[in-house]
């Protein structure tokens, strides 16, 4: 993921094996939510931010983590 922040709004791209997709999201305090629209489907990620790391669950209940590069 490449994420840009403008206030509490997030935008960017999500790189998947079959190409990239746009993402949108929101950051309130340390709570993050991200939506990715790819191939006529929408995927949601929710979680928390702690310094350079984020973690949480997807709308399918699967865990995810990310680290700032």
PAZAPA-4460 file (N, C-alpha, C; in steps of 0.05 Angstrom, whole numbers, plus 32768, in hexadecimal, padded with zeros to 4 digits):
% residues 69
    n_x    n_y    n_z   ca_x   ca_y   ca_z    c_x    c_y    c_z   seq   type   mol
   8011   7FE8   8000   8000   8000   8000   8012   8019   8000     1      X     A
   8009   802C   7FF2   8015   8047   7FF3   7FFE   8059   7FFC     2      X     A
   8001   8066   8013   7FEC   8075   801F   7FF5   8092   8022     3      X     A
   7FE3   80A5   801B   7FE7   80C1   801F   7FD2   80CB   8033     4      X     A
   7FDA   80DC   8045   7FC8   80E7   8059   7FC4   8104   8055     5      X     A
   7FAA   810D   8056   7FA3   8129   8054   7F8F   812E   806B     6      X     A
   7F99   8137   8082   7F88   8139   809A   7F82   811D   80A3     7      X     A
   7F68   8117   80A5   7F60   80FC   80AE   7F59   80EA   8096     8      X     A
   7F5A   80F5   807E   7F54   80E6   8065   7F6D   80D8   805A     9      X     A
   7F69   80C0   8051   7F7F   80B0   8045   7F78   80A9   8028    10      X     A
   7F8C   80A9   8017   7F89   80A0   7FFB   7FA3   8093   7FF3    11      X     A
   7FA2   8085   7FDC   7FBA   8078   7FD2   7FB4   8061   7FC0    12      X     A
   7FC8   804E   7FBF   7FC5   8037   7FAE   7FCC   801D   7FBE    13      X     A
   7FC0   8008   7FB6   7FC4   7FED   7FC1   7FCF   7FDC   7FAB    14      X     A
   7FE7   7FD1   7FAE   7FF2   7FC0   7F99   7FEB   7FA3   7F9F    15      X     A
   7FDD   7F97   7F8C   7FD5   7F7B   7F8E   7FE3   7F6B   7F79    16      X     A
   7FE3   7F50   7F7B   7FF0   7F40   7F66   7FE6   7F45   7F4A    17      X     A
   7FCD   7F4C   7F47   7FC2   7F51   7F2C   7FC0   7F6E   7F24    18      X     A
   7FCE   7F80   7F33   7FCE   7F9C   7F2C   7FC9   7FAD   7F44    19      X     A
   7FC6   7FC7   7F40   7FC2   7FD9   7F56   7FA5   7FE3   7F57    20      X     A
   7F9D   7FED   7F6E   7F82   7FF7   7F72   7F83   800F   7F84    21      X     A
   7F70   8021   7F82   7F6F   8039   7F92   7F64   8032   7FAE    22      X     A
   7F6E   8041   7FC1   7F64   803D   7FDD   7F5B   8058   7FE8    23      X     A
   7F49   8057   7FFA   7F40   806F   800A   7F3E   8066   8027    24      X     A
   7F3F   8079   8038   7F3E   8072   8054   7F3B   808A   8066    25      X     A
   7F3D   8084   8080   7F3A   8098   8095   7F4B   8091   80AD    26      X     A
   7F56   80A5   80BA   7F66   80A1   80D2   7F5B   80B4   80E7    27      X     A
   7F52   80A8   80FD   7F48   80B7   8114   7F58   80AF   812C    28      X     A
   7F69   80C1   8136   7F7B   80B9   814C   7F8D   80A3   8143    29      X     A
   7F8D   808C   814F   7F9D   8075   8146   7F8D   8060   8138    30      X     A
   7F73   8066   8132   7F61   8053   8125   7F61   8058   8107    31      X     A
   7F67   8043   80F7   7F69   8046   80DA   7F54   8034   80CD    32      X     A
   7F49   803E   80B7   7F37   802E   80A6   7F3E   8034   8089    33      X     A
   7F41   801E   8079   7F49   8021   805D   7F36   800F   804D    34      X     A
   7F2D   801A   8036   7F1D   800C   8023   7F2C   800B   8008    35      X     A
   7F2D   7FF3   7FFD   7F3A   7FEF   7FE3   7F25   7FE4   7FD0    36      X     A
   7F22   7FF1   7FB8   7F10   7FE7   7FA4   7F21   7FDC   7F8D    37      X     A
   7F1D   7FC1   7F89   7F2D   7FB4   7F74   7F1B   7F9F   7F67    38      X     A
   7F1B   7F9E   7F4D   7F0E   7F8A   7F3D   7EF0   7F87   7F46    39      X     A
   7EE2   7F9D   7F48   7EC6   7F9E   7F4E   7EC0   7F94   7F6B    40      X     A
   7ED4   7F93   7F7C   7ED0   7F8B   7F98   7EDC   7FA1   7FAA    41      X     A
   7ED2   7FA1   7FC3   7EDC   7FB4   7FD6   7EE7   7FA4   7FEE    42      X     A
   7EFF   7FAB   7FF7   7F0C   7F9E   800D   7F11   7FB4   8023    43      X     A
   7F0B   7FAD   803C   7F0E   7FC0   8051   7F22   7FB6   8066    44      X     A
   7F33   7FC9   806F   7F47   7FC4   8084   7F41   7FD7   809B    45      X     A
   7F41   7FCD   80B3   7F3E   7FDE   80CB   7F54   7FD7   80DE    46      X     A
   7F5C   7FEA   80EF   7F71   7FE4   8102   7F7B   7FFC   8111    47      X     A
   7F93   7FFA   811B   7FA0   800F   812A   7FBC   8015   8120    48      X     A
   7FC4   802E   8124   7FDF   8037   811D   7FEF   803A   8136    49      X     A
   8007   8030   8136   8019   8033   814D   8035   8039   8142    50      X     A
   803B   8053   8142   8055   805C   8137   8056   8057   8119    51      X     A
   8069   8047   8110   806D   8040   80F4   805F   8026   80EC    52      X     A
   804E   801B   80FE   8041   8002   80F8   8023   8005   80FA    53      X     A
   8015   7FF5   80EA   7FF8   7FF3   80EB   7FF0   7FD5   80EC    54      X     A
   7FDA   7FCF   80F8   7FD0   7FB4   80F8   7FB2   7FB4   80FD    55      X     A
   7FA6   7F9E   80F6   7F89   7F9C   80FA   7F7E   7F84   80EC    56      X     A
   7F64   7F86   80E4   7F57   7F70   80D6   7F49   7F7A   80BD    57      X     A
   7F45   7F68   80AA   7F36   7F6F   8092   7F19   7F6A   8097    58      X     A
   7F08   7F72   8084   7EEB   7F6D   8086   7EE5   7F4F   8085    59      X     A
   7EF8   7F3F   807D   7EF5   7F22   807D   7F00   7F15   8096    60      X     A
   7F09   7F25   80AA   7F12   7F1B   80C3   7F2F   7F12   80C3    61      X     A
   7F3E   7F18   80AE   7F5A   7F10   80AC   7F6C   7F26   80B7    62      X     A
   7F82   7F1F   80C5   7F94   7F33   80D0   7FA5   7F3F   80BA    63      X     A
   7FAD   7F58   80BE   7FC0   7F66   80AC   7FD3   7F77   80BC    64      X     A
   7FEB   7F7B   80B2   7FFF   7F8D   80BE   800D   7F9D   80A8    65      X     A
   8017   7FB4   80AF   8026   7FC4   809C   803A   7FD5   80AB    66      X     A
   8051   7FDA   809F   8067   7FEA   80AA   806F   7FFF   8097    67      X     A
   8072   8018   80A1   807A   802E   8090   8097   8029   8086    68      X     A
   809B   802F   806C   80B6   802C   8060   80C2   8047   805B    69      X     A
***
